[in-house]
Amino acid sequence: MADQFDVVVVGAGLAGTTAAIACARRGLQVALLERGQYPGSKNVQGGILYRHPLDTILPKFWDEAPLERQIIEQRVWITTKDGLVSAGHRHEAANDPPNAWSVLRAKFDRWYAKKAEEAGVVLANQTTAHDLLWDGPSVAGVKTADSSEGDLPAKITILAEGVTSILAEKAGLRRANLSMDRLALAVKEVVTLPASVIEDRFNVRAPFGATIELLGEFSKGTLGYGFIYTNTDSLSIGFGAVLADLVATNQNPNDLLEEMKAHPAVAPLLEGGELSEYSAHSIPEGGFKEVQHVHGAGVMVVGDSAALVNVFHREGSNLAIESARLAAETAVEAIERKDTSAEALAAYRRRLWQSFAIRDLEKYKNGPDFFQRNRQFLTLYPRLLNDSARELTTVDGASKREKQGLIIKRLRRERGLLGLAKDLWGAWRAVR
């Protein structure tokens, strides 16, 4: 390896590889470190990749990338034990350019890292950066646990380690211990099924696919949700909940996933499938309030390491790619000016705060705390919504006016009209 790189990137996930490619394409010497056997071997994601952020790095990447299905339908199921209310959106008439695809990270990240190598990035697999190098108050590279690599000096270090970012803590860019109410634990299974079966069950045709997000009673009052994503010949199905909730209620996310899989609307979708993969992953859930310092002298932090996850829209990959692109722009500019001070790298923060990533997080900044305090949205309201829908759609000789009266009477009994109004007003204020 070089005696000194312009940029060392720690972590070859979507954020790290994006930063590496963007820097290398501007002529910088870049090293990309991955602790796994290969990029993607340790990376876990529900499995949806949005086009726009990556299209700015690799235009028309979908012509060659190992994608699964182009997502044309997104559904939300609000469930009770044996029922659900569904909402969704489908669009396939034009859908050009595409909006999103399902992906399997083991395939995609490996391909993406090859693109980085083609751009001139030095990729070092099975290399763990365990500490930072310092030049006075400035980060000056990383120390690795690999004897063949040793110290890797760099003018700028970009940290893309994921949610458990030890180096970001050492750089003073995040708190030492994330509280359990700001972390989620997600579990995921990949269930193989013939492509034709998936297409029949989800009413799509190749190469299209659909997603289902699930909320409701199966989460046992924890602040969590489930998902089902269609791949080419498999389904990604998972559940995640705030870690503090799992501990407080003594719930195991695997048990809650099994509860979800047993739902009478979910079980037929999985029938005949074979489990081919299992994974678990921590996710930063704090939103805007959890985003701490994102830069220092000689260092920037991107993606999950910076807590850039929009839990309300289940978006993380697009924020990771966008933040990495902006960090790379800042790195190129700083190195050209021969100024990698904290003041120079503050341009990254300015760029990030002007981007959709932070603007979206700021919009929902009060959401996590509101729903932590108001669990009726996870327990009471799914049941009331399902009961009301069943009442309205049942033909039993009662008039629709009588049925509306029964629904109002039930709302008054279960929550009260004033309580309902306060809940709706509070929820609107939290996410407006």
VEXLO-632404 format. One record per atom (N, C-alpha, C): y, z, x. Coordinates in steps of 0.1 Angstrom, whole numbers, padded with zeros to 4 digits, always signed. Layout:
BEGIN
YZX/...
END
This chain:
BEGIN
-0012+0000+0008/+0000+0000+0000/+0013+0000+0009/+0024-0003+0002/+0036-0004+0009/+0040+0010+0014/+0049+0011+0025/+0054+0024+0029/+0062+0030+0019/+0070+0022+0012/+0078+0027+0001/+0079+0017-0010/+0077+0021-0022/+0079+0011-0034/+0093+0013-0039/+0097+0003-0046/+0110+0004-0053/+0107+0014-0065/+0096+0011-0072/+0093+0019-0084/+0078+0023-0084/+0075+0035-0087/+0061+0040-0089/+0061+0044-0104/+0051+0038-0111/+0049+0042-0125/+0036+0049-0126/+0036+0061-0133/+0025+0069-0135/+0019+0068-0149/+0008+0062-0150/+0001+0059-0163/+0002+0045-0167/-0010+0039-0169/-0011+0025-0172/-0014+0023-0187/-0008+0030-0196/-0008+0028-0210/+0002+0017-0214/+0005+0016-0226/+0015+0006-0231/+0028+0008-0225/+0033+0020-0224/+0046+0023-0218/+0046+0020-0203/+0037+0026-0196/+0037+0024-0181/+0035+0010-0177/+0026+0002-0183/+0024-0012-0180/+0036-0020-0183/+0043-0017-0194/+0055-0024-0198/+0066-0022-0187/+0068-0010-0183/+0078-0007-0173/+0075-0014-0160/+0062-0014-0156/+0058-0021-0144/+0060-0036-0144/+0056-0042-0155/+0059-0057-0157/+0073-0060-0156/+0081-0053-0164/+0096-0056-0165/+0102-0054-0151/+0098-0044-0144/+0104-0042-0130/+0100-0053-0121/+0087-0056-0121/+0082-0066-0111/+0087-0080-0114/+0090-0083-0126/+0095-0096-0129/+0110-0098-0124/+0116-0087-0121/+0130-0087-0116/+0129-0086-0100/+0118-0087-0095/+0117-0087-0080/+0114-0074-0073/+0112-0064-0081/+0110-0051-0074/+0095-0049-0070/+0093-0041-0060/+0079-0037-0056/+0075-0025-0064/+0064-0027-0071/+0060-0017-0081/+0045-0013-0079/+0043+0000-0080/+0029+0005-0080/+0027+0011-0094/+0015+0008-0099/+0011+0014-0113/-0001+0022-0111/+0000+0035-0114/-0012+0044-0111/-0019+0047-0124/-0032+0046-0124/-0040+0049-0136/-0051+0059-0132/-0052+0070-0138/-0063+0080-0135/-0076+0076-0140/-0077+0067-0150/-0090+0063-0155/-0097+0053-0146/-0109+0049-0150/-0116+0039-0142/-0110+0026-0143/-0103+0023-0155/-0095+0011-0157/-0085+0014-0168/-0074+0007-0169/-0065+0009-0180/-0071+0008-0193/-0069+0018-0202/-0075+0017-0215/-0088+0026-0216/-0094+0030-0205/-0106+0037-0205/-0104+0051-0211/-0092+0057-0210/-0088+0070-0215/-0078+0070-0226/-0073+0058-0229/-0062+0057-0239/-0067+0057-0253/-0061+0065-0262/-0065+0065-0276/-0053+0063-0284/-0055+0055-0295/-0045+0051-0304/-0052+0048-0317/-0045+0051-0328/-0050+0047-0341/-0054+0033-0341/-0045+0024-0336/-0049+0011-0334/-0040+0000-0340/-0027+0002-0342/-0018-0008-0347/-0007-0011-0336/-0006-0024-0333/+0004-0028-0323/+0014-0038-0330/+0026-0034-0329/+0037-0042-0336/+0042-0053-0326/+0045-0065-0332/+0049-0076-0324/+0062-0075-0316/+0072-0071-0323/+0086-0073-0318/+0088-0067-0304/+0085-0054-0301/+0088-0049-0288/+0081-0056-0277/+0068-0059-0279/+0061-0065-0268/+0065-0080-0266/+0069-0086-0277/+0073-0100-0277/+0085-0102-0267/+0093-0092-0265/+0105-0093-0256/+0100-0092-0242/+0088-0087-0239/+0082-0086-0226/+0073-0098-0223/+0064-0101-0232/+0055-0113-0231/+0056-0121-0243/+0065-0131-0243/+0067-0139-0255/+0054-0146-0259/+0051-0146-0272/+0039-0152-0278/+0027-0147-0272/+0027-0134-0269/+0015-0127-0263/+0003-0129-0271/+0005-0130-0284/-0007-0130-0294/-0015-0143-0292/-0010-0153-0285/-0018-0165-0283/-0030-0163-0274/-0029-0152-0265/-0040-0150-0256/-0045-0135-0255/-0038-0126-0261/-0041-0112-0260/-0054-0109-0268/-0062-0099-0264/-0074-0095-0272/-0071-0087-0284/-0065-0093-0294/-0062-0086-0306/-0073-0086-0316/-0073-0077-0326/-0083-0077-0336/-0080-0085-0348/-0073-0079-0358/-0069-0086-0370/-0054-0085-0372/-0048-0096-0377/-0034-0096-0380/-0032-0089-0394/-0024-0078-0394/-0023-0070-0405/-0013-0076-0416/-0019-0079-0427/-0010-0085-0438/-0009-0076-0450/-0016-0065-0450/-0016-0055-0461/-0016-0041-0456/-0007-0033-0461/-0006-0019-0458/-0006-0011-0471/-0016-0001-0472/-0018+0006-0484/-0016+0021-0481/-0012+0029-0491/-0011+0043-0490/-0019+0049-0502/-0028+0058-0499/-0036+0065-0509/-0033+0079-0509/-0028+0084-0521/-0026+0098-0523/-0038+0104-0531/-0046+0112-0525/-0059+0115-0530/-0060+0129-0536/-0069+0131-0545/-0075+0143-0549/-0090+0143-0545/-0098+0152-0549/-0112+0153-0545/-0119+0140-0549/-0116+0135-0562/-0124+0124-0567/-0115+0113-0573/-0102+0113-0569/-0093+0103-0574/-0082+0099-0564/-0074+0089-0567/-0063+0086-0559/-0053+0078-0566/-0040+0078-0561/-0030+0070-0566/-0026+0061-0554/-0026+0048-0556/-0024+0038-0545/-0011+0031-0546/-0005+0029-0534/+0007+0020-0533/+0005+0012-0521/+0012+0000-0521/+0010-0009-0509/+0018-0021-0509/+0017-0029-0499/+0025-0041-0497/+0016-0051-0490/+0016-0064-0495/+0008-0074-0489/+0017-0087-0488/+0015-0094-0477/+0023-0106-0475/+0016-0115-0465/+0012-0126-0470/+0005-0135-0461/+0009-0150-0462/+0018-0152-0471/+0022-0166-0474/+0028-0173-0462/+0038-0166-0455/+0044-0171-0443/+0039-0163-0431/+0044-0151-0431/+0039-0141-0420/+0040-0147-0406/+0051-0155-0404/+0053-0161-0391/+0067-0159-0387/+0070-0152-0376/+0060-0146-0367/+0053-0134-0373/+0041-0131-0368/+0034-0119-0373/+0041-0106-0371/+0038-0096-0379/+0044-0083-0377/+0035-0073-0369/+0022-0073-0371/+0014-0063-0364/-0001-0067-0364/-0008-0062-0355/-0022-0064-0354/-0029-0050-0352/-0042-0050-0356/-0050-0039-0351/-0055-0042-0337/-0057-0032-0329/-0061-0034-0315/-0071-0023-0311/-0079-0026-0302/-0088-0016-0295/-0082-0014-0281/-0078-0002-0278/-0070-0001-0265/-0078-0003-0253/-0091-0001-0253/-0099-0003-0241/-0099-0018-0237/-0098-0027-0247/-0097-0041-0245/-0083-0045-0241/-0074-0041-0250/-0060-0045-0248/-0054-0041-0236/-0055-0028-0232/-0048-0022-0221/-0053-0029-0208/-0066-0032-0207/-0071-0038-0196/-0065-0052-0194/-0064-0060-0205/-0058-0073-0204/-0043-0072-0200/-0036-0062-0206/-0022-0060-0203/-0019-0056-0189/-0028-0048-0183/-0027-0045-0169/-0029-0057-0160/-0038-0066-0164/-0039-0078-0156/-0026-0086-0156/-0019-0086-0167/-0006-0093-0167/+0003-0087-0158/+0002-0073-0156/+0011-0067-0146/+0007-0071-0132/-0006-0072-0129/-0010-0076-0116/-0005-0091-0113/-0006-0099-0123/-0001-0113-0122/+0014-0113-0119/+0021-0103-0124/+0035-0103-0121/+0039-0097-0107/+0028-0092-0100/+0030-0087-0087/+0029-0072-0086/+0025-0065-0096/+0024-0051-0096/+0011-0047-0089/+0012-0036-0080/+0000-0031-0074/-0006-0020-0083/-0018-0023-0088/-0025-0014-0097/-0035-0006-0090/-0034+0007-0091/-0043+0017-0084/-0050+0025-0095/-0063+0021-0098/-0071+0028-0108/-0077+0041-0101/-0082+0050-0110/-0088+0062-0105/-0079+0069-0095/-0066+0069-0098/-0056+0075-0089/-0048+0085-0097/-0049+0098-0094/-0042+0108-0101/-0030+0113-0093/-0018+0112-0100/-0006+0117-0094/-0005+0132-0098/-0006+0141-0088/-0007+0155-0092/+0006+0163-0089/+0015+0156-0082/+0028+0163-0079/+0039+0153-0075/+0051+0157-0075/+0062+0149-0071/+0066+0150-0057/+0071+0140-0051/+0078+0140-0038/+0093+0142-0041/+0099+0150-0032/+0113+0153-0034/+0121+0149-0022/+0133+0145-0024/+0143+0143-0013/+0156+0151-0018/+0156+0163-0014/+0166+0172-0019/+0164+0174-0034/+0175+0171-0042/+0173+0173-0057/+0167+0161-0064/+0165+0150-0056/+0160+0138-0062/+0145+0136-0061/+0139+0131-0072/+0125+0127-0071/+0124+0115-0062/+0114+0115-0053/+0113+0104-0043/+0099+0098-0043/+0092+0099-0054/+0078+0094-0054/+0068+0104-0059/+0055+0102-0057/+0045+0111-0061/+0035+0114-0050/+0028+0125-0052/+0017+0128-0044/+0004+0126-0052/-0006+0119-0046/-0018+0116-0053/-0029+0124-0048/-0040+0125-0056/-0052+0132-0052/-0061+0123-0045/-0058+0111-0043/-0067+0101-0037/-0063+0100-0022/-0072+0104-0013/-0069+0104+0001/-0065+0091+0007/-0070+0080+0001/-0067+0066+0006/-0052+0063+0002/-0047+0069-0008/-0033+0065-0012/-0023+0076-0006/-0027+0089-0008/-0018+0099-0003/-0005+0099-0010/+0006+0102-0002/+0019+0102-0008/+0024+0087-0011/+0030+0085-0022/+0036+0072-0025/+0051+0074-0027/+0059+0072-0017/+0073+0073-0018/+0079+0061-0027/+0089+0064-0034/+0095+0054-0043/+0110+0057-0045/+0118+0047-0047/+0132+0049-0050/+0134+0055-0064/+0125+0050-0073/+0125+0055-0087/+0111+0057-0092/+0109+0068-0099/+0096+0071-0104/+0097+0071-0120/+0088+0064-0126/+0088+0063-0141/+0075+0070-0146/+0077+0080-0154/+0065+0088-0159/+0061+0084-0172/+0048+0079-0173/+0043+0075-0186/+0029+0081-0187/+0028+0094-0185/+0015+0100-0185/+0009+0103-0199/+0017+0102-0209/+0013+0107-0222/+0017+0120-0226/+0012+0126-0237/+0017+0138-0242/+0016+0150-0233/+0005+0151-0225/+0004+0162-0216/+0009+0157-0202/+0022+0156-0201/+0029+0151-0189/+0033+0162-0180/+0024+0165-0171/+0026+0176-0161/+0038+0173-0152/+0039+0160-0148/+0049+0157-0138/+0063+0157-0145/+0064+0154-0158/+0076+0155-0165/+0081+0169-0166/+0071+0179-0167/+0075+0193-0167/+0080+0197-0153/+0073+0192-0142/+0078+0195-0129/+0091+0189-0126/+0094+0178-0132/+0108+0171-0130/+0118+0178-0138/+0115+0187-0147/+0124+0194-0156/+0129+0186-0167/+0120+0176-0171/+0124+0167-0182/+0117+0171-0196/+0109+0181-0196/+0103+0186-0208/+0100+0201-0206/+0098+0208-0217/+0095+0222-0217/+0081+0224-0211/+0078+0235-0205/+0065+0238-0199/+0054+0238-0208/+0056+0244-0220/+0045+0245-0230/+0050+0240-0243/+0044+0230-0248/+0047+0225-0261/+0041+0234-0272/+0049+0238-0282/+0044+0247-0292/+0034+0240-0301/+0024+0247-0306/+0013+0241-0314/+0019+0235-0327/+0030+0239-0331/+0036+0232-0343/+0043+0219-0340/+0043+0216-0327/+0049+0203-0323/+0039+0194-0317/+0026+0197-0319/+0015+0189-0314/+0005+0186-0325/+0000+0174-0326/-0011+0171-0335/-0023+0168-0327/-0034+0171-0333/-0047+0167-0328/-0054+0157-0337/-0056+0145-0332/-0062+0135-0340/-0076+0131-0335/-0085+0129-0344/-0099+0124-0340/-0101+0110-0347/-0109+0102-0340/-0110+0088-0344/-0124+0084-0342/-0130+0076-0351/-0143+0069-0350/-0141+0054-0351/-0149+0047-0344/-0150+0032-0346/-0163+0030-0352/-0164+0024-0364/-0176+0022-0372/-0178+0006-0372/-0189+0002-0367/-0191-0013-0367/-0197-0017-0380/-0192-0029-0384/-0196-0036-0397/-0195-0051-0394/-0203-0059-0401/-0201-0074-0400/-0187-0078-0405/-0182-0088-0398/-0168-0092-0402/-0168-0096-0417/-0178-0103-0421/-0178-0108-0435/-0178-0096-0445/-0185-0085-0442/-0185-0073-0450/-0171-0067-0451/-0164-0066-0439/-0151-0060-0439/-0142-0069-0448/-0143-0082-0446/-0134-0091-0454/-0136-0090-0469/-0149-0088-0473/-0152-0086-0487/-0146-0073-0492/-0148-0062-0485/-0144-0049-0490/-0129-0047-0490/-0122-0053-0481/-0108-0051-0480/-0100-0063-0486/-0107-0073-0491/-0101-0085-0498/-0092-0092-0488/-0097-0095-0477/-0089-0103-0467/-0099-0114-0461/-0093-0124-0455/-0101-0134-0448/-0096-0135-0434/-0106-0138-0425/-0103-0139-0411/-0091-0149-0409/-0082-0146-0400/-0082-0134-0390/-0073-0122-0395/-0072-0121-0408/-0063-0111-0414/-0070-0098-0416/-0062-0087-0417/-0067-0074-0420/-0058-0065-0427/-0062-0053-0430/-0054-0044-0438/-0055-0030-0432/-0046-0021-0436/-0046-0007-0432/-0045+0002-0445/-0051+0013-0444/-0049+0024-0454/-0046+0037-0448/-0035+0043-0452/-0031+0056-0448/-0034+0066-0460/-0040+0077-0457/-0044+0086-0467/-0038+0100-0465/-0034+0105-0477/-0028+0119-0478/-0035+0126-0489/-0036+0139-0489/-0041+0146-0500/-0050+0158-0498/-0058+0161-0508/-0066+0174-0508/-0076+0175-0496/-0081+0164-0491/-0091+0165-0480/-0085+0171-0468/-0072+0172-0466/-0066+0178-0454/-0065+0193-0456/-0069+0199-0467/-0070+0213-0469/-0057+0220-0466/-0046+0214-0470/-0033+0221-0468/-0027+0219-0454/-0034+0214-0445/-0029+0211-0432/-0019+0200-0432/-0009+0200-0423/+0001+0189-0422/-0006+0178-0415/-0013+0169-0422/-0020+0159-0416/-0023+0147-0425/-0028+0136-0419/-0031+0124-0427/-0043+0117-0421/-0049+0108-0428/-0060+0100-0423/-0056+0085-0423/-0064+0077-0417/-0062+0063-0416/-0075+0055-0415/-0074+0043-0420/-0085+0033-0419/-0079+0020-0415/-0083+0014-0404/-0077+0001-0399/-0089-0008-0397/-0087-0021-0402/-0097-0031-0400/-0096-0038-0387/-0107-0038-0379/-0108-0046-0367/-0116-0058-0370/-0119-0066-0360/-0126-0079-0362/-0140-0076-0368/-0148-0067-0362/-0161-0064-0367/-0164-0049-0367/-0153-0041-0369/-0154-0027-0370/-0142-0021-0378/-0143-0008-0381/-0132-0001-0387/-0129+0011-0378/-0116+0013-0376/-0111+0025-0370/-0107+0034-0381/-0113+0046-0381/-0111+0056-0391/-0108+0069-0384/-0098+0076-0389/-0095+0089-0382/-0086+0098-0390/-0084+0110-0385/-0076+0120-0391/-0069+0128-0381/-0057+0132-0383/-0049+0140-0374/-0041+0150-0382/-0039+0162-0376/-0031+0173-0382/-0024+0181-0372/-0014+0188-0376/-0006+0196-0366/-0015+0207-0361/-0015+0209-0348/-0025+0218-0342/-0023+0233-0347/-0011+0237-0349/-0008+0251-0355/-0015+0253-0368/-0015+0242-0376/-0021+0243-0390/-0036+0244-0388/-0042+0237-0379/-0057+0237-0377/-0061+0251-0373/-0053+0257-0364/-0056+0270-0359/-0054+0281-0370/-0043+0280-0377/-0040+0290-0387/-0050+0290-0399/-0055+0278-0402/-0065+0277-0413/-0079+0276-0409/-0081+0277-0396/-0095+0277-0390/-0102+0264-0394/-0095+0253-0394/-0101+0240-0398/-0104+0232-0385/-0115+0225-0386/-0119+0216-0375/-0115+0201-0380/-0107+0194-0372/-0104+0180-0377/-0115+0171-0379/-0127+0174-0372/-0138+0165-0375/-0144+0168-0389/-0143+0181-0393/-0148+0184-0406/-0139+0178-0417/-0126+0178-0414/-0117+0172-0424/-0118+0156-0424/-0121+0151-0413/-0125+0136-0413/-0137+0133-0421/-0147+0142-0420/-0159+0140-0428/-0156+0141-0443/-0148+0151-0446/-0143+0153-0460/-0137+0140-0465/-0128+0134-0457/-0121+0122-0461/-0132+0110-0462/-0141+0109-0453/-0151+0098-0454/-0160+0100-0466/-0161+0112-0471/-0170+0114-0483/-0163+0111-0496/-0150+0108-0496/-0142+0105-0508/-0149+0093-0515/-0150+0093-0528/-0157+0082-0535/-0150+0069-0533/-0138+0068-0529/-0131+0055-0527/-0133+0051-0512/-0136+0061-0503/-0137+0057-0489/-0151+0054-0485/-0161+0062-0490/-0175+0061-0486/-0180+0046-0488/-0177+0039-0499/-0182+0025-0500/-0176+0016-0490/-0165+0019-0484/-0159+0010-0474/-0167+0012-0461/-0173+0023-0459/-0181+0026-0446/-0195+0024-0447/-0200+0022-0459/-0215+0021-0462/-0221+0010-0453/-0232+0015-0446/-0240+0006-0438/-0234+0004-0424/-0223+0011-0421/-0217+0010-0407/-0224+0019-0397/-0222+0016-0385/-0228+0024-0374/-0217+0029-0365/-0217+0042-0362/-0207+0048-0353/-0209+0042-0339/-0199+0036-0333/-0200+0031-0320/-0191+0038-0310/-0181+0046-0315/-0172+0052-0305/-0165+0064-0312/-0163+0074-0304/-0156+0086-0309/-0146+0090-0299/-0134+0094-0303/-0124+0099-0294/-0115+0109-0301/-0107+0117-0292/-0098+0126-0297/-0085+0126-0288/-0074+0129-0294/-0061+0127-0287/-0051+0136-0293/-0042+0141-0284/-0030+0149-0288/-0019+0140-0290/-0010+0143-0300/+0001+0135-0303/+0014+0144-0304/+0025+0140-0298/+0037+0148-0299/+0043+0146-0313/+0045+0157-0321/+0049+0156-0335/+0063+0161-0337/+0070+0165-0327/+0083+0171-0330/+0094+0162-0334/+0093+0149-0331/+0104+0140-0335/+0116+0142-0326/+0127+0138-0332/+0140+0138-0325/+0143+0151-0318/+0140+0162-0325/+0144+0175-0319/+0135+0179-0307/+0124+0172-0305/+0115+0175-0294/+0119+0166-0282/+0127+0156-0284/+0131+0147-0272/+0141+0155-0264/+0136+0158-0252/+0145+0166-0242/+0152+0156-0233/+0154+0160-0221/+0160+0151-0211/+0151+0140-0208/+0156+0128-0207/+0147+0116-0204/+0149+0111-0190/+0158+0117-0182/+0161+0112-0169/+0166+0123-0160/+0164+0121-0147/+0170+0129-0137/+0172+0121-0125/+0175+0127-0114/+0178+0120-0101/+0165+0113-0097/+0164+0100-0097/+0152+0093-0092/+0141+0092-0102/+0142+0097-0114/+0131+0097-0123/+0135+0095-0138/+0126+0088-0145/+0128+0086-0159/+0114+0088-0166/+0115+0092-0179/+0102+0095-0187/+0103+0086-0199/+0091+0081-0203/+0090+0071-0214/+0078+0074-0223/+0078+0068-0235/+0067+0069-0244/+0064+0083-0248/+0051+0086-0250/+0046+0099-0255/+0051+0110-0245/+0052+0107-0233/+0057+0117-0223/+0071+0122-0227/+0079+0114-0234/+0092+0117-0238/+0092+0121-0253/+0080+0123-0259/+0079+0127-0273/+0084+0116-0283/+0083+0104-0279/+0088+0093-0287/+0078+0088-0297/+0076+0095-0307/+0066+0092-0318/+0073+0094-0331/+0072+0084-0340/+0078+0085-0353/+0066+0088-0363/+0064+0101-0366/+0052+0105-0374/+0053+0100-0388/+0065+0098-0393/+0066+0094-0407/+0062+0079-0410/+0063+0071-0400/+0059+0057-0401/+0046+0054-0392/+0040+0065-0386/+0029+0064-0378/+0031+0054-0367/+0043+0055-0360/+0046+0045-0350/+0048+0052-0337/+0041+0047-0326/+0042+0053-0313/+0043+0042-0303/+0034+0032-0305/+0033+0021-0295/+0046+0013-0293/+0052+0010-0304/+0065+0002-0303/+0076+0010-0297/+0076+0023-0299/+0086+0032-0293/+0083+0033-0278/+0070+0034-0274/+0067+0034-0260/+0071+0022-0253/+0068+0010-0258/+0072-0003-0252/+0087-0004-0251/+0094-0001-0261/+0109-0002-0261/+0115+0007-0251/+0110+0020-0250/+0116+0029-0241/+0113+0025-0226/+0101+0019-0224/+0097+0015-0211/+0106+0003-0207/+0108-0006-0216/+0117-0018-0213/+0131-0013-0209/+0136-0004-0216/+0150+0001-0213/+0150+0009-0200/+0139+0016-0197/+0139+0023-0184/+0138+0013-0172/+0131+0002-0174/+0129-0008-0164/+0143-0015-0162/+0150-0018-0172/+0163-0024-0171/+0172-0014-0162/+0172-0002-0165/+0180+0008-0158/+0175+0009-0143/+0162+0008-0141/+0157+0009-0127/+0162-0003-0119/+0161-0015-0124/+0166-0027-0117/+0180-0026-0114/+0188-0022-0124/+0203-0020-0122/+0206-0010-0111/+0199+0002-0111/+0202+0012-0102/+0198+0008-0088/+0187+0002-0086/+0182-0002-0073/+0191-0013-0067/+0196-0022-0076/+0205-0033-0071/+0218-0026-0066/+0222-0016-0072/+0235-0009-0068/+0232+0002-0058/+0220+0004-0054/+0216+0014-0044/+0221+0028-0048/+0219+0031-0061/+0223+0044-0066/+0213+0048-0076/+0204+0058-0073/+0194+0062-0082/+0197+0077-0086/+0209+0081-0085/+0213+0094-0089/+0211+0097-0104/+0211+0109-0108/+0210+0112-0122/+0221+0106-0130/+0233+0105-0124/+0244+0098-0131/+0241+0084-0133/+0236+0077-0123/+0233+0063-0125/+0222+0061-0135/+0211+0069-0135/+0200+0067-0144/+0204+0072-0158/+0215+0078-0160/+0220+0082-0174/+0221+0069-0182/+0222+0058-0176/+0223+0045-0184/+0210+0043-0193/+0199+0049-0188/+0187+0048-0196/+0189+0056-0209/+0194+0068-0208/+0196+0076-0220/+0205+0069-0230/+0216+0063-0224/+0226+0056-0233/+0219+0044-0240/+0211+0037-0233/+0204+0025-0239/+0194+0030-0249/+0187+0041-0246/+0177+0046-0255/+0183+0051-0268/+0194+0058-0267/+0201+0064-0278/+0207+0053-0287/+0209+0041-0282/+0214+0030-0290/+0203+0022-0296/+0191+0024-0292/+0180+0016-0297/+0174+0021-0310/+0166+0013-0316/+0159+0017-0329/+0150+0029-0327/+0145+0031-0315/+0136+0042-0312/+0142+0055-0316/+0154+0058-0309/+0160+0071-0312/+0167+0071-0325/+0173+0060-0330/+0179+0060-0343/+0170+0063-0354/+0157+0058-0353/+0147+0061-0363/+0143+0076-0362/+0141+0081-0350/+0138+0095-0349/+0149+0104-0354/+0161+0100-0352/+0172+0109-0356/+0173+0109-0372/+0170+0097-0378/+0170+0096-0392/+0160+0107-0398/+0149+0109-0392/+0139+0118-0397/+0139+0132-0390/+0150+0135-0384/+0150+0147-0375/+0147+0160-0383/+0150+0161-0395/+0147+0173-0403/+0134+0173-0411/+0127+0161-0410/+0115+0160-0418/+0104+0169-0414/+0100+0170-0401/+0089+0179-0397/+0091+0194-0402/+0103+0199-0400/+0105+0213-0404/+0104+0214-0419/+0110+0205-0426/+0110+0205-0441/+0095+0206-0446/+0087+0197-0441/+0073+0196-0447/+0064+0208-0442/+0068+0213-0430/+0061+0225-0426/+0064+0237-0436/+0076+0237-0441/+0079+0248-0450/+0075+0245-0465/+0072+0233-0468/+0070+0229-0482/+0056+0223-0483/+0046+0231-0483/+0032+0226-0483/+0028+0221-0497/+0036+0223-0507/+0032+0218-0520/+0031+0203-0520/+0038+0196-0511/+0037+0182-0510/+0023+0177-0505/+0016+0186-0499/+0002+0183-0494/-0009+0188-0503/-0005+0197-0512/-0016+0203-0521/-0013+0201-0536/-0002+0206-0540/+0001+0205-0555/+0004+0191-0559/+0014+0184-0552/+0018+0172-0557/+0008+0160-0558/-0001+0159-0548/-0012+0149-0549/-0020+0151-0562/-0023+0164-0565/-0030+0167-0578/-0022+0163-0590/-0009+0168-0590/-0001+0165-0602/+0001+0150-0604/+0003+0143-0593/+0005+0128-0594/-0008+0121-0599/-0019+0125-0594/-0032+0120-0599/-0035+0123-0614/-0032+0136-0617/-0034+0140-0631/-0025+0132-0641/-0013+0130-0636/-0003+0123-0645/-0007+0108-0646/-0012+0102-0635/-0016+0088-0636/-0028+0087-0645/-0038+0096-0644/-0050+0096-0652/-0046+0097-0667/-0037+0107-0670/-0033+0109-0684/-0027+0096-0690/-0018+0090-0682/-0011+0078-0687/-0020+0066-0689/-0031+0065-0681/-0040+0053-0682/-0052+0056-0691/-0053+0068-0696/-0065+0070-0705/-0061+0067-0719/-0069+0059-0726/-0067+0056-0740/-0077+0065-0748/-0071+0075-0755/-0079+0085-0762/-0074+0088-0776/-0065+0079-0781/-0059+0081-0795/-0046+0088-0795/-0042+0094-0784/-0029+0100-0783/-0018+0090-0779/-0006+0091-0785/+0004+0082-0782/+0010+0084-0768/+0016+0074-0762/+0022+0075-0749/+0033+0085-0749/+0040+0087-0760/+0050+0098-0760/+0044+0111-0759/+0032+0113-0766/+0025+0126-0765/+0020+0128-0751/+0016+0117-0745/+0011+0119-0731/+0022+0123-0721/+0034+0117-0723/+0045+0120-0715/+0048+0135-0717/+0047+0140-0729/+0050+0154-0732/+0040+0163-0725/+0027+0159-0725/+0017+0167-0718/+0020+0167-0703/+0024+0156-0697/+0027+0155-0683/+0039+0165-0680/+0049+0164-0688/+0061+0173-0685/+0057+0188-0687/+0049+0191-0697/+0044+0204-0699/+0036+0209-0687/+0028+0200-0681/+0020+0204-0669/+0029+0206-0657/+0039+0198-0656/+0049+0200-0645/+0056+0213-0646/+0060+0216-0658/+0067+0229-0660/+0058+0241-0657/+0046+0240-0661/+0037+0251-0658/+0033+0252-0644/+0031+0241-0637/+0027+0242-0623/+0038+0244-0613/+0050+0238-0615/+0060+0239-0606/+0074+0242-0612/+0076+0238-0624/+0089+0240-0631/+0098+0229-0628/+0106+0225-0638/+0114+0213-0636/+0125+0216-0625/+0130+0228-0625/+0140+0231-0614/+0133+0231-0600/+0121+0236-0599/+0114+0235-0586/+0111+0221-0582/+0108+0212-0592/+0105+0198-0589/+0118+0192-0584/+0129+0195-0591/+0142+0188-0587/+0146+0193-0573/+0144+0206-0570/+0147+0211-0557/+0138+0204-0546/+0126+0202-0549/+0116+0196-0540/+0120+0182-0537/+0123+0174-0547/+0127+0160-0546/+0140+0159-0538/+0150+0167-0541/+0162+0167-0534/+0160+0171-0519/+0153+0181-0517/+0150+0185-0503/+0143+0174-0495/+0133+0168-0501/+0125+0157-0494/+0135+0145-0491/+0143+0142-0501/+0152+0131-0498/+0162+0134-0487/+0167+0146-0487/+0176+0150-0476/+0169+0150-0462/+0157+0153-0462/+0149+0154-0450/+0146+0140-0444/+0145+0130-0452/+0141+0117-0447/+0151+0106-0449/+0163+0109-0455/+0172+0099-0458/+0178+0092-0446/
END
